[in-house]
Amino acid sequence: MTVNASKPPKVGFVSLGCPKALVDSEQILTKLRAEGYLISPSYEGADLVVVNTCGFIDAAVEESLDAIGEALSENGKVIVTGCLGAKSDVIRQAHPQVLAITGPHAADEVLQHVHTHLPQPHDPYTSLVPPQGIKLTPQHFAYLKISEGCNHSCTFCIIPSMRGPLVSRPIGDVLQEAKNLAQAGVRELLVISQDTSAYGVDVKYRMGFFGGRPVKARLLELCEALAEFGIWVRLHYVYPYPSVDNLIPLMAEGKLLPYLDVPFQHASPRILKAMKRPASAENNIERIRAWRSICPEITIRSTFIAGFPGETEAEFEALLNFIEEARLDRVGCFAYSPVDGAAANMLDGAVPKEIRESRQRRLMELQEDISAELLAAKIGREIEVLVDEVDDEGTIARSSADAPEIDGLVFINGHFDAEPGDFLRVRIVDADEHDLYAEFCKVAD
């Protein structure tokens, strides 16, 4: 293929799946842009398209296959990467005409395939990229991935077989990326990985360096360093190990957002053991009480699975009792879905689909009542929010309790000068099961 030197080649990009996959996409786009490729916002303007897929559950597989089919139909030249790429036979069977397939976190492989089918340009002007790289998130927040893979063998999950064992990034690299993002105007960092609590375990908490000083590759030290950038730092995918207790004082002191995304998954010790969940023997109710005693403002988000193989009605009732007692701020619940290749498929006592879905609905109905009560208690309070969007209808923001795209929103009445990335003080005037409604007080300090 001959490339016109005066017209840099363009690559289209489709990114599916979780924030960890989004970071993979950002890394690929950054490398493409650094090599002089332009990024096309449409199929028609692209010389080829890269599709970053998800393959965790059946619905995600279908979405990924549909996206590949659409890209082939609209453009014709498609490279596939991501978690579904670990099942290349599934992709080849549905779409044999794709140019190439790689697995997850394979940026260099993707670049090699792009070079093969769309030769690399050599233009120093189009090769320039900002220090923070190419981001797919709005300018005011960004995901910061601190490790790849996972060392656990949860029976319902196939992620380790797709993304490999835990590999922690050097702490100096993580902090340099965070600094670049902060200097580029990012106001909120969302720290992610497959198991955020385990950061540094694989390297025995090796000492690294940032800004000329030693820093240990461990979550506590990482969070202490991130707090120095003066922006919101939000933690996701935090397994409830005892070491997490050390982070709560940082939240109470205002150094970290008082927010923990903890995937508890269930409350029955027997089910947790069948799931092979880490920290399954921990008394999570006691831990939550301890966290709240140190930081009363903490927001706890979690996810649960209803209808796991062998789950009895009594064990599900125990889960409902946990939900009622824990009064978590944000909860997601999934009806158990058999995943091809997961060990849980071999367990006895499969729960019928209609019961799985019924239990999922019952849990979410209970949680909606709890959420409505917790949010109603905030009416009359003044809080700080981060603006996400401003349009003719008003201003949409998030509080420290709200991660983008998965939690609630704060809708601010009235018209005033505000832009995405601004911090505001607002007074809560109303609430429903998910969102808050507020009036503007002032620009935050």
Number of C-alpha atoms within 10 A of each C-alpha: 7 6 12 9 10 8 10 18 21 22 24 23 23 19 22 20 18 11 19 21 21 22 22 20 29 20 19 24 25 22 19 24 21 19 19 21 25 21 21 17 13 15 22 12 15 19 20 24 28 25 22 30 30 26 25 19 15 14 12 16 19 13 16 26 21 14 18 26 18 13 24 19 12 14 18 17 20 27 23 26 28 29 27 25 22 20 15 16 13 14 20 14 9 13 16 11 15 18 18 21 24 22 21 25 24 16 21 13 16 22 17 13 17 22 13 13 16 19 15 18 20 13 14 10 9 15 16 14 16 12 14 18 19 20 18 15 14 12 16 19 25 22 24 23 23 24 24 22 20 21 16 16 17 19 20 24 20 20 19 17 15 21 20 15 17 22 20 24 16 19 28 21 14 19 22 15 17 22 17 15 26 21 13 14 13 20 22 23 21 17 23 22 25 25 20 24 23 22 25 24 16 14 15 11 19 14 15 15 15 14 9 8 8 12 20 18 25 21 22 18 15 19 19 15 16 22 17 11 17 12 18 20 24 23 22 22 20 21 22 22 15 11 12 16 16 12 19 23 15 19 21 19 12 13 22 24 24 25 22 23 21 19 21 21 21 26 22 19 15 15 20 20 15 19 21 16 21 17 15 23 12 13 12 17 15 11 16 17 13 14 22 16 13 16 18 13 16 21 18 21 23 20 16 21 22 26 27 28 23 15 19 14 12 10 19 22 15 15 20 20 14 17 21 15 10 16 18 18 23 22 22 17 19 19 19 21 20 18 17 15 13 16 16 21 16 12 12 10 12 17 17 10 13 11 14 21 18 13 23 21 16 14 25 18 12 13 23 18 13 20 23 16 16 19 18 18 13 16 16 13 11 16 16 19 24 25 23 22 17 17 9 6 11 14 23 20 26 22 21 19 22 23 19 15 7 11 17 19 22 25 22 24 16 11 14 12 8 16 14 18 20 17 21 19 18 24 20 23 17 18 21 16 16 17 18 23 19 25 18 17 13 13 14 13 7
